[in-house]
């Protein structure tokens, strides 16, 4: 089974990082990947709380909890699995000057993107297709940039969706209590 995942990772990282590489995609992927980073996702979710109407504020609080919950899993798994980043192992990868010090599995950017996407989708279903395509693009950018294997991104997708669904279906009363405490609702 491990060999199947390795072949899958090797094939798709070469496809995305080397075969379809071009200067326009390079610039695009370097920018789109930032949408899944801690800075953007935190500011986005906090902005919903600070600037939104009552429903948007609740959505923002739910997103913050989902991001927090997802990142607990991400950081725990990174330490547990200790998987080196692809650019540290595969010599011919284009690295784009990125040098990260943490581990590769799972993708935190992808987890955060799918945490936000799932939270938005369950609360605003009309945005589902757009928001999931954007989150997927962020995940693909991580492979394109050589900082994650495809299985890192797949795990990030699962973790992000899981974190958001757990918050939405099992801890929504906690979101409401936090909102009441903060005077949001």
Backbone as CSV, one residue per row, in Angstrom:
resi,resn,N_x,N_y,N_z,CA_x,CA_y,CA_z,C_x,C_y,C_z
1,UNK,0.828,-1.196,0.000,0.000,0.000,0.000,0.871,1.259,0.000
2,UNK,1.956,1.217,0.802,2.863,2.354,0.867,3.464,2.654,-0.502
3,UNK,3.746,1.611,-1.265,4.311,1.763,-2.600,3.322,2.445,-3.558
4,UNK,2.052,2.138,-3.404,1.016,2.771,-4.242,0.987,4.282,-3.976
5,UNK,1.009,4.668,-2.693,1.010,6.095,-2.350,2.272,6.792,-2.858
6,UNK,3.407,6.113,-2.759,4.665,6.698,-3.231,4.617,6.926,-4.737
7,UNK,4.134,5.950,-5.481,4.018,6.122,-6.947,3.049,7.246,-7.286
8,UNK,1.936,7.303,-6.568,0.949,8.367,-6.765,1.598,9.730,-6.511
9,UNK,2.268,9.860,-5.358,2.941,11.119,-5.016,3.986,11.492,-6.056
10,UNK,4.847,10.541,-6.411,5.922,10.815,-7.371,5.367,11.259,-8.722
11,UNK,4.337,10.583,-9.197,3.763,10.917,-10.513,3.165,12.329,-10.508
12,UNK,2.322,12.608,-9.530,1.611,13.888,-9.547,2.476,15.075,-9.161
13,UNK,3.462,14.872,-8.308,4.327,16.007,-7.986,5.188,16.361,-9.200
14,UNK,5.628,15.350,-9.954,6.389,15.626,-11.175,5.504,16.315,-12.214
15,UNK,4.270,15.853,-12.344,3.341,16.451,-13.302,3.100,17.925,-12.973
16,UNK,2.767,18.213,-11.730,2.411,19.580,-11.359,3.613,20.493,-11.193
17,UNK,4.719,19.976,-10.717,5.872,20.826,-10.438,6.780,21.004,-11.639
18,UNK,6.845,20.046,-12.527,7.811,20.118,-13.629,7.175,20.171,-15.013
19,UNK,6.229,19.302,-15.270,5.714,19.187,-16.644,4.827,20.339,-17.076
20,UNK,4.016,20.884,-16.177,3.132,21.982,-16.593,3.662,23.345,-16.160
21,UNK,4.860,23.371,-15.666,5.476,24.604,-15.184,5.585,25.645,-16.301
22,UNK,5.210,26.876,-15.987,5.444,28.011,-16.885,5.433,29.293,-16.057
23,UNK,5.991,30.372,-16.595,6.144,31.607,-15.804,4.829,32.198,-15.303
24,UNK,3.761,32.060,-16.080,2.473,32.615,-15.647,1.919,31.822,-14.466
25,UNK,1.987,30.498,-14.571,1.541,29.668,-13.456,2.424,29.870,-12.226
26,UNK,3.704,30.067,-12.446,4.611,30.315,-11.321,4.123,31.501,-10.494
27,UNK,3.865,32.609,-11.141,3.410,33.821,-10.438,2.039,33.608,-9.791
28,UNK,1.145,32.972,-10.545,-0.210,32.736,-10.045,-0.186,31.847,-8.804
29,UNK,0.537,30.739,-8.881,0.570,29.789,-7.768,1.249,30.387,-6.533
30,UNK,2.264,31.192,-6.734,2.917,31.844,-5.594,1.958,32.792,-4.866
31,UNK,1.014,33.351,-5.592,0.052,34.265,-4.972,-1.150,33.529,-4.393
32,UNK,-1.667,32.553,-5.137,-2.878,31.856,-4.685,-2.605,31.044,-3.424
33,UNK,-1.392,30.541,-3.289,-1.064,29.716,-2.116,-1.195,30.506,-0.826
34,UNK,-0.946,31.818,-0.873,-1.039,32.657,0.322,-2.458,32.723,0.889
35,UNK,-3.453,32.457,0.042,-4.836,32.486,0.521,-5.118,31.372,1.527
36,UNK,-4.260,30.353,1.571,-4.433,29.276,2.532,-3.549,29.413,3.751
37,UNK,-2.744,30.449,3.799,-1.821,30.634,4.911,-2.511,31.117,6.175
38,UNK,-1.798,31.013,7.261,-2.352,31.391,8.562,-2.759,32.858,8.616
39,UNK,-1.970,33.726,8.005,-2.264,35.155,8.050,-3.586,35.455,7.349
40,UNK,-3.714,35.015,6.099,-4.935,35.337,5.354,-6.159,34.688,5.975
41,UNK,-6.082,33.391,6.288,-7.273,32.704,6.802,-7.714,33.284,8.148
42,UNK,-6.757,33.657,8.988,-7.101,34.264,10.283,-7.728,35.638,10.107
43,UNK,-7.140,36.447,9.237,-7.682,37.786,8.982,-9.065,37.687,8.346
44,UNK,-9.230,36.762,7.401,-10.517,36.598,6.731,-11.607,36.230,7.743
45,UNK,-11.355,35.195,8.553,-12.357,34.755,9.523,-12.623,35.833,10.566
46,UNK,-11.572,36.494,11.033,-11.739,37.581,12.006,-12.495,38.750,11.394
47,UNK,-12.233,39.030,10.131,-12.946,40.103,9.433,-14.436,39.834,9.358
48,UNK,-14.811,38.571,9.171,-16.237,38.230,9.164,-16.875,38.558,10.511
49,UNK,-16.152,38.267,11.574,-16.662,38.539,12.925,-16.741,40.045,13.182
50,UNK,-15.712,40.761,12.783,-15.652,42.189,13.089,-16.547,43.048,12.196
51,UNK,-16.695,42.646,10.931,-17.360,43.523,9.971,-18.711,43.038,9.465
52,UNK,-19.081,41.812,9.812,-20.296,41.243,9.247,-21.553,41.564,10.016
53,UNK,-22.691,41.193,9.406,-23.956,41.269,10.124,-24.010,40.075,11.089
54,UNK,-25.116,39.886,11.773,-25.216,38.849,12.804,-24.864,37.465,12.243
55,UNK,-25.445,37.083,11.118,-25.188,35.752,10.544,-23.750,35.602,10.080
56,UNK,-23.196,36.658,9.520,-21.811,36.616,9.059,-20.853,36.523,10.235
57,UNK,-21.177,37.207,11.310,-20.349,37.121,12.522,-20.338,35.687,13.071
58,UNK,-21.510,35.060,13.094,-21.591,33.670,13.548,-20.795,32.748,12.625
59,UNK,-20.880,33.000,11.334,-20.085,32.241,10.361,-18.599,32.419,10.640
60,UNK,-18.187,33.645,10.926,-16.795,33.925,11.232,-16.317,33.210,12.482
61,UNK,-17.137,33.208,13.526,-16.783,32.497,14.750,-16.670,30.995,14.500
62,UNK,-17.615,30.466,13.740,-17.567,29.044,13.385,-16.292,28.735,12.600
63,UNK,-15.937,29.616,11.683,-14.718,29.428,10.881,-13.469,29.463,11.757
64,UNK,-13.415,30.388,12.703,-12.258,30.479,13.607,-12.100,29.180,14.399
65,UNK,-13.206,28.665,14.925,-13.132,27.405,15.679,-12.713,26.241,14.786
66,UNK,-13.231,26.196,13.566,-12.866,25.121,12.631,-11.387,25.215,12.255
67,UNK,-10.903,26.425,12.018,-9.478,26.613,11.720,-8.620,26.153,12.895
68,UNK,-9.002,26.551,14.091,-8.248,26.180,15.292,-8.236,24.657,15.478
69,UNK,-9.393,24.047,15.366,-9.534,22.601,15.533,-8.706,21.866,14.465
70,UNK,-8.815,22.294,13.222,-8.052,21.670,12.136,-6.552,21.793,12.335
71,UNK,-6.103,22.945,12.781,-4.668,23.154,12.944,-4.087,22.386,14.123
72,UNK,-4.897,22.086,15.115,-4.424,21.205,16.201,-4.049,19.847,15.609
73,UNK,-4.919,19.320,14.750,-4.625,18.046,14.091,-3.408,18.147,13.191
74,UNK,-3.336,19.221,12.421,-2.217,19.402,11.490,-0.889,19.402,12.236
75,UNK,-0.779,20.220,13.252,0.490,20.329,13.979,0.842,19.033,14.704
76,UNK,-0.161,18.358,15.232,0.080,17.069,15.893,0.585,16.031,14.898
77,UNK,-0.060,15.950,13.738,0.347,14.973,12.724,1.710,15.305,12.134
78,UNK,2.011,16.583,11.948,3.332,16.963,11.434,4.432,16.450,12.363
79,UNK,4.232,16.629,13.655,5.239,16.158,14.626,5.287,14.632,14.680
80,UNK,4.130,14.010,14.634,4.051,12.552,14.717,4.643,11.866,13.486
81,UNK,4.317,12.366,12.307,4.744,11.726,11.057,6.154,12.148,10.631
82,UNK,6.536,13.357,10.929,7.881,13.882,10.601,8.278,13.622,9.149
83,UNK,7.386,13.859,8.231,7.658,13.642,6.813,8.360,14.857,6.230
84,UNK,9.539,14.650,5.678,10.297,15.745,5.062,9.546,16.290,3.850
85,UNK,9.761,17.552,3.597,9.127,18.186,2.439,9.734,17.644,1.147
86,UNK,8.933,17.603,0.081,9.413,17.000,-1.176,10.677,17.650,-1.728
87,UNK,10.782,18.974,-1.636,11.946,19.642,-2.211,13.235,19.301,-1.477
88,UNK,13.119,18.732,-0.281,14.309,18.314,0.450,14.750,16.905,0.046
89,UNK,13.878,16.199,-0.658,14.160,14.811,-1.032,14.325,14.651,-2.541
90,UNK,13.473,15.307,-3.314,13.497,15.169,-4.769,14.306,16.325,-5.344
91,UNK,15.473,16.033,-5.843,16.419,17.076,-6.253,15.952,17.953,-7.409
92,UNK,15.254,17.394,-8.380,14.935,18.167,-9.575,13.670,19.031,-9.438
93,UNK,13.106,19.124,-8.259,11.915,19.951,-8.092,12.264,21.436,-8.159
94,UNK,11.343,22.205,-8.710,11.451,23.660,-8.702,10.980,24.124,-7.329
95,UNK,11.825,24.829,-6.618,11.508,25.183,-5.232,10.999,26.601,-5.049
96,UNK,11.195,27.461,-6.022,10.705,28.837,-5.960,11.278,29.602,-4.769
97,UNK,12.400,29.146,-4.244,13.049,29.824,-3.130,12.369,29.633,-1.796
98,UNK,11.390,28.756,-1.739,10.668,28.514,-0.490,11.501,27.572,0.377
99,UNK,11.666,27.924,1.632,12.400,27.079,2.570,11.637,27.062,3.894
100,UNK,10.906,25.997,4.112,10.095,25.860,5.319,10.795,24.934,6.305
101,UNK,10.605,25.180,7.573,11.318,24.422,8.587,10.481,23.322,9.231
102,UNK,9.189,23.338,8.995,8.368,22.285,9.579,8.209,21.122,8.599
103,UNK,7.431,20.144,8.991,7.266,18.943,8.180,6.136,19.090,7.168
104,UNK,6.034,18.094,6.310,5.174,18.158,5.150,3.761,17.616,5.372
105,UNK,3.614,16.563,6.140,2.325,15.874,6.251,1.624,16.246,7.539
106,UNK,0.378,16.716,7.408,-0.423,17.085,6.240,-0.237,18.557,5.880
107,UNK,-0.846,18.976,4.807,-0.740,20.364,4.371,-1.630,21.269,5.225
108,UNK,-0.998,22.179,5.951,-1.741,23.127,6.775,-2.530,24.129,5.948
109,UNK,-1.936,24.579,4.826,-2.645,25.515,3.944,-3.927,24.879,3.402
110,UNK,-3.817,23.623,2.992,-4.980,22.936,2.439,-6.019,22.697,3.525
111,UNK,-5.579,22.306,4.707,-6.515,22.094,5.812,-7.265,23.389,6.115
112,UNK,-6.545,24.489,6.209,-7.183,25.775,6.496,-8.149,26.167,5.383
113,UNK,-7.734,25.980,4.135,-8.592,26.334,2.991,-9.887,25.538,2.998
114,UNK,-9.766,24.241,3.251,-10.970,23.409,3.262,-11.782,23.582,4.533
115,UNK,-11.159,23.988,5.633,-11.929,24.344,6.830,-12.820,25.542,6.529
116,UNK,-12.218,26.568,5.940,-13.011,27.751,5.569,-14.058,27.412,4.512
117,UNK,-13.657,26.688,3.484,-14.584,26.363,2.390,-15.782,25.571,2.901
118,UNK,-15.528,24.594,3.746,-16.626,23.774,4.265,-17.537,24.595,5.160
119,UNK,-16.962,25.418,6.006,-17.768,26.276,6.887,-18.648,27.207,6.055
120,UNK,-18.082,27.804,5.037,-18.862,28.686,4.165,-19.925,27.891,3.421
121,UNK,-19.556,26.711,2.904,-20.494,25.905,2.111,-21.704,25.450,2.929
122,UNK,-21.496,25.033,4.173,-22.642,24.567,4.961,-23.537,25.720,5.407
123,UNK,-22.988,26.916,5.440,-23.780,28.083,5.845,-24.314,28.882,4.662
124,UNK,-23.641,28.818,3.533,-24.034,29.560,2.332,-23.896,28.641,1.114
125,UNK,-24.805,27.689,0.961,-24.661,26.653,-0.067,-24.485,27.180,-1.507
126,UNK,-24.980,28.348,-1.794,-24.860,28.879,-3.162,-23.390,29.148,-3.545
127,UNK,-22.508,29.258,-2.562,-21.085,29.501,-2.824,-20.250,28.221,-2.871
128,UNK,-20.888,27.073,-2.690,-20.177,25.807,-2.529,-19.189,25.531,-3.657
129,UNK,-19.640,25.557,-4.895,-18.761,25.192,-6.020,-17.575,26.146,-6.097
130,UNK,-17.842,27.423,-6.053,-16.765,28.415,-6.150,-15.747,28.253,-5.030
131,UNK,-16.236,28.155,-3.800,-15.334,28.145,-2.653,-14.516,26.855,-2.592
132,UNK,-15.106,25.723,-2.998,-14.344,24.471,-3.012,-13.331,24.446,-4.153
133,UNK,-13.669,25.034,-5.280,-12.691,25.128,-6.374,-11.497,25.988,-5.954
134,UNK,-11.773,27.078,-5.267,-10.691,27.936,-4.763,-9.820,27.178,-3.761
135,UNK,-10.453,26.468,-2.844,-9.697,25.693,-1.853,-8.858,24.613,-2.539
136,UNK,-9.423,23.954,-3.543,-8.677,22.929,-4.281,-7.495,23.547,-5.008
137,UNK,-7.689,24.706,-5.580,-6.604,25.407,-6.264,-5.465,25.740,-5.291
138,UNK,-5.812,26.123,-4.089,-4.788,26.383,-3.067,-4.022,25.097,-2.763
139,UNK,-4.733,23.992,-2.633,-4.082,22.706,-2.408,-3.153,22.320,-3.552
140,UNK,-3.615,22.496,-4.783,-2.796,22.191,-5.966,-1.555,23.085,-5.988
141,UNK,-1.709,24.334,-5.555,-0.561,25.243,-5.549,0.547,24.732,-4.633
142,UNK,0.183,24.063,-3.558,1.181,23.536,-2.635,2.027,22.445,-3.292
143,UNK,1.393,21.655,-4.158,2.120,20.617,-4.899,2.949,21.275,-5.997
144,UNK,2.349,22.190,-6.718,3.039,22.898,-7.802,4.320,23.559,-7.293
145,UNK,4.257,24.121,-6.106,5.402,24.826,-5.527,6.431,23.880,-4.899
146,UNK,6.131,22.600,-4.886,7.070,21.598,-4.398,7.189,21.522,-2.887
147,UNK,6.229,22.105,-2.162,6.311,22.090,-0.708,5.493,20.972,-0.072
148,UNK,4.647,20.315,-0.872,3.834,19.206,-0.377,3.688,18.127,-1.427
149,UNK,3.571,16.903,-0.943,3.197,15.773,-1.785,1.686,15.789,-1.967
150,UNK,1.184,15.168,-3.031,-0.272,15.086,-3.206,-1.000,14.437,-2.021
151,UNK,-0.390,13.432,-1.393,-1.059,12.816,-0.240,-1.109,13.763,0.959
152,UNK,-0.176,14.704,1.065,-0.243,15.738,2.108,-1.480,16.604,1.888
153,UNK,-1.702,16.940,0.628,-2.847,17.781,0.259,-4.152,17.010,0.465
154,UNK,-4.174,15.737,0.061,-5.381,14.917,0.255,-5.730,14.821,1.742
155,UNK,-4.718,14.619,2.574,-4.958,14.565,4.019,-5.459,15.916,4.528
156,UNK,-4.916,17.002,3.998,-5.376,18.334,4.380,-6.833,18.568,4.019
157,UNK,-7.235,18.066,2.853,-8.643,18.183,2.442,-9.533,17.471,3.456
158,UNK,-9.177,16.229,3.759,-9.988,15.444,4.704,-10.031,16.090,6.083
159,UNK,-8.886,16.554,6.570,-8.844,17.191,7.887,-9.654,18.482,7.927
160,UNK,-9.536,19.295,6.873,-10.273,20.554,6.830,-11.778,20.346,6.810
161,UNK,-12.217,19.422,5.970,-13.652,19.124,5.900,-14.127,18.551,7.237
162,UNK,-13.366,17.598,7.772,-13.721,16.972,9.055,-13.827,18.012,10.166
163,UNK,-12.823,18.875,10.287,-12.820,19.885,11.353,-14.050,20.766,11.268
164,UNK,-14.378,21.201,10.079,-15.526,22.099,9.920,-16.849,21.405,10.193
165,UNK,-16.972,20.168,9.722,-18.223,19.446,9.954,-18.420,19.118,11.437
166,UNK,-17.346,18.782,12.121,-17.446,18.529,13.563,-17.903,19.792,14.287
167,UNK,-17.299,20.913,13.973,-17.704,22.181,14.610,-19.158,22.493,14.265
168,UNK,-19.523,22.371,12.985,-20.871,22.746,12.546,-21.954,21.851,13.151
169,UNK,-21.709,20.556,13.200,-22.759,19.640,13.635,-22.699,19.261,15.119
170,UNK,-21.554,19.440,15.767,-21.450,19.007,17.159,-21.121,20.129,18.140
171,UNK,-20.614,21.248,17.639,-20.208,22.324,18.544,-20.824,23.670,18.170
172,UNK,-21.898,23.646,17.414,-22.518,24.909,17.006,-23.085,25.657,18.220
173,UNK,-23.494,24.920,19.257,-23.970,25.578,20.480,-22.828,26.322,21.175
174,UNK,-21.619,25.781,21.070,-20.447,26.467,21.613,-20.210,27.767,20.858
175,UNK,-20.383,27.729,19.547,-20.248,28.943,18.726,-21.278,29.973,19.189
176,UNK,-22.514,29.531,19.420,-23.565,30.439,19.878,-23.244,31.024,21.259
177,UNK,-22.696,30.202,22.153,-22.331,30.700,23.495,-21.197,31.737,23.407
178,UNK,-20.232,31.462,22.548,-19.122,32.430,22.357,-19.679,33.718,21.770
179,UNK,-20.571,33.590,20.815,-21.176,34.777,20.202,-21.949,35.580,21.245
180,UNK,-22.689,34.905,22.090,-23.442,35.595,23.157,-22.484,36.306,24.109
181,UNK,-21.406,35.588,24.498,-20.405,36.160,25.408,-19.778,37.416,24.805
182,UNK,-19.515,37.380,23.491,-18.900,38.514,22.792,-19.909,39.582,22.403
183,UNK,-21.179,39.305,22.623,-22.229,40.264,22.259,-22.501,40.319,20.765
184,UNK,-22.249,39.203,20.092,-22.427,39.159,18.642,-23.866,38.896,18.259
185,UNK,-24.592,38.084,19.030,-25.963,37.752,18.601,-27.017,38.412,19.433
